[in-house]
Amino acid sequence: MFFVGCNTGNFNDSDVRGQSRSDDCITGIVRRILNAQRQAVEDATVTCVTSCEQSIEDLLSPNRDRRPSRHTTIPFMLLCQEGCKTFMGSGFLGRDSRGGRREHFECIESPIFKVRGFVRGSDNCVRLELLEPVFRRGGDTGGEQQHHHHRSSCGSVCDFFGGRTITNFRETGVCITVDLRCFCGITCLDPITPVPL
């Protein structure tokens, strides 16, 4: 993982009102992640490694010594300006994978996101899809299972996932719109191809 914070450069020191701004660095990175994901889908010879800059580069540049399969997504986390806490996205899923209505709503909560696109006409508002972890089953080394109904805690992000081995992330179909100017940092994970909804 790689963390980019407010004081790492590549942002305007202050705006007209004298407030610190990190929107340029975070917006720029999220925009590059989106562009890299789009290009990776078109370019069939890509594999991956880690860090926001490195993950973007790895998504677009093949490396024969690494994993043979190419990936399509750079999952990431955002850090809120207040207290530098990891942002936890949440929403309710009321449809199945084919778009049909369910009889109930399921609460989804995750700090891991996939960028889906910028809102038309906005430089800072972006649509993010919540990604759920796929955990390795108990003592089983081959199977995978999806973890539902996450409970937020005041602890760390690692505590949120319960110290379990995460083998991949799954698309949820739950998207939120956020203003990237509200965040002061971004942490990128290694590129992946998420399990489809």
C-alpha positions in Angstrom: 0.0 0.0 0.0 1.0 3.6 -0.6 -0.2 6.7 1.2 -0.3 10.2 -0.4 -1.0 12.9 2.2 -1.8 16.5 2.2 1.7 17.6 2.7 3.4 15.5 0.0 3.4 18.3 -2.6 1.6 18.6 -5.9 -1.2 20.7 -4.5 -2.0 24.4 -4.1 -0.9 25.7 -0.7 -4.0 27.7 -0.1 -7.1 28.9 -2.0 -8.5 32.4 -2.0 -10.0 31.9 1.5 -6.6 30.8 2.9 -7.7 27.2 3.5 -5.3 24.3 2.8 -6.2 22.4 -0.4 -5.4 18.8 -1.3 -8.0 18.4 -4.0 -5.5 18.8 -6.8 -3.3 15.9 -5.7 -6.2 13.5 -4.8 -8.3 14.5 -7.8 -5.3 14.0 -10.1 -4.5 10.6 -8.7 -8.1 9.4 -8.8 -8.4 10.7 -12.4 -5.2 8.8 -13.3 -6.6 5.7 -11.7 -9.8 6.0 -13.8 -7.8 6.6 -17.0 -5.5 3.6 -16.2 -8.4 1.3 -15.6 -10.0 2.3 -18.9 -6.8 1.8 -20.8 -6.1 -1.5 -19.0 -9.5 -2.9 -20.3 -8.4 -1.9 -23.9 -4.8 -3.1 -23.6 -4.6 -6.9 -23.2 -0.9 -7.2 -22.1 -1.0 -5.6 -18.7 0.1 -7.0 -15.2 0.6 -5.2 -11.8 2.4 -4.4 -8.4 1.8 -1.5 -5.6 1.6 2.3 -4.6 -0.6 4.9 -6.2 2.0 5.9 -8.8 3.4 2.4 -9.1 0.0 0.7 -9.3 -1.0 3.1 -12.1 2.3 2.4 -13.9 1.9 -1.4 -13.4 -1.6 -1.4 -14.6 -0.5 0.1 -17.9 2.9 -1.5 -18.4 3.3 -5.3 -18.7 6.0 -7.0 -16.6 6.7 -10.6 -17.6 8.3 -11.4 -14.2 5.0 -10.7 -12.4 1.6 -12.3 -12.4 0.6 -13.6 -15.8 -3.0 -12.3 -15.8 -3.7 -8.6 -16.3 -5.9 -6.6 -14.0 -8.5 -3.9 -14.5 -8.8 -2.0 -11.2 -6.7 -0.1 -8.7 -8.7 -0.3 -5.4 -8.0 2.6 -3.0 -9.0 4.2 0.3 -9.5 7.8 1.1 -8.5 9.7 4.3 -10.8 12.4 5.7 -9.4 15.8 6.5 -10.6 15.7 10.1 -8.4 13.5 12.2 -6.9 11.7 9.2 -9.4 8.8 9.6 -10.1 6.4 6.8 -13.4 7.2 5.0 -16.0 4.5 5.3 -18.5 4.4 2.4 -21.9 2.8 3.0 -25.1 2.2 1.1 -28.0 -0.2 0.7 -28.2 -2.9 -1.9 -31.8 -3.6 -2.9 -31.2 -5.3 -6.3 -29.7 -8.6 -7.4 -26.9 -9.0 -9.9 -29.4 -8.9 -12.8 -31.0 -5.7 -11.6 -34.1 -7.3 -10.2 -35.6 -6.0 -6.9 -35.0 -8.0 -3.8 -37.5 -8.5 -1.0 -35.1 -6.7 1.5 -32.2 -4.2 1.6 -28.7 -5.2 2.6 -26.4 -2.7 4.2 -23.0 -2.6 2.6 -20.1 -0.8 4.2 -16.5 -0.6 3.0 -13.4 1.6 3.0 -12.3 0.1 -0.3 -13.4 1.8 -3.6 -13.2 1.5 -7.3 -13.5 4.7 -9.3 -16.4 4.6 -11.8 -16.1 8.0 -13.3 -16.3 11.7 -12.7 -19.7 13.4 -12.5 -20.3 15.2 -15.8 -19.3 18.8 -15.7 -17.3 18.4 -12.4 -13.6 18.4 -11.8 -13.9 17.1 -8.2 -17.1 15.0 -7.8 -16.6 11.4 -8.6 -18.7 8.2 -8.5 -17.1 5.4 -6.4 -18.2 1.8 -6.2 -17.9 0.1 -2.8 -15.8 -3.1 -3.0 -16.3 -6.0 -0.5 -13.5 -8.3 0.5 -13.4 -11.9 -0.6 -11.9 -13.8 2.4 -10.0 -17.1 2.3 -12.1 -19.7 4.0 -11.1 -21.0 7.5 -8.3 -23.5 7.2 -9.1 -24.0 3.5 -6.4 -22.7 1.1 -8.4 -23.1 -2.1 -11.9 -21.7 -1.7 -13.0 -18.1 -1.3 -16.1 -16.6 0.4 -17.7 -13.2 0.4 -18.0 -11.3 3.7 -21.4 -9.5 4.1 -22.8 -7.2 6.7 -19.6 -5.4 7.8 -19.7 -3.6 11.1 -17.7 -0.4 11.4 -15.5 0.0 14.4 -13.5 2.9 15.9 -10.3 0.8 15.4 -8.1 0.7 12.3 -9.1 -0.4 8.8 -7.2 -3.7 9.6 -9.5 -4.2 12.6 -12.5 -3.6 10.3 -11.5 -6.7 8.3 -10.9 -8.8 11.4 -7.3 -9.8 10.5 -8.6 -12.3 8.0 -6.8 -13.1 4.7 -8.3 -11.2 1.8 -7.8 -12.9 -1.5 -9.7 -10.4 -3.7 -12.4 -7.8 -3.7 -16.0 -8.2 -5.1 -18.0 -5.5 -6.9 -21.2 -4.6 -5.0 -23.0 -2.4 -7.4 -23.4 0.2 -4.6 -22.0 3.5 -5.8 -21.7 6.8 -3.9 -20.8 10.3 -5.2 -18.1 12.2 -3.2 -16.4 15.5 -3.5 -12.6 14.7 -3.5 -11.9 18.1 -2.0 -13.2 16.7 1.3 -10.2 14.3 1.6 -6.6 14.9 2.5 -5.1 11.5 1.5 -5.4 8.4 -0.6 -4.0 4.9 -0.1 -3.7 2.6 -3.2 -3.8 -1.2 -3.1 -2.2 -3.5 -5.6 -4.1 -3.7 -8.9 -6.8 -6.4 -9.1 -9.6 -7.7 -11.2 -12.6 -7.6 -8.9 -15.0 -10.6 -8.7 -18.0 -9.4 -10.7 -21.3 -8.7 -9.0 
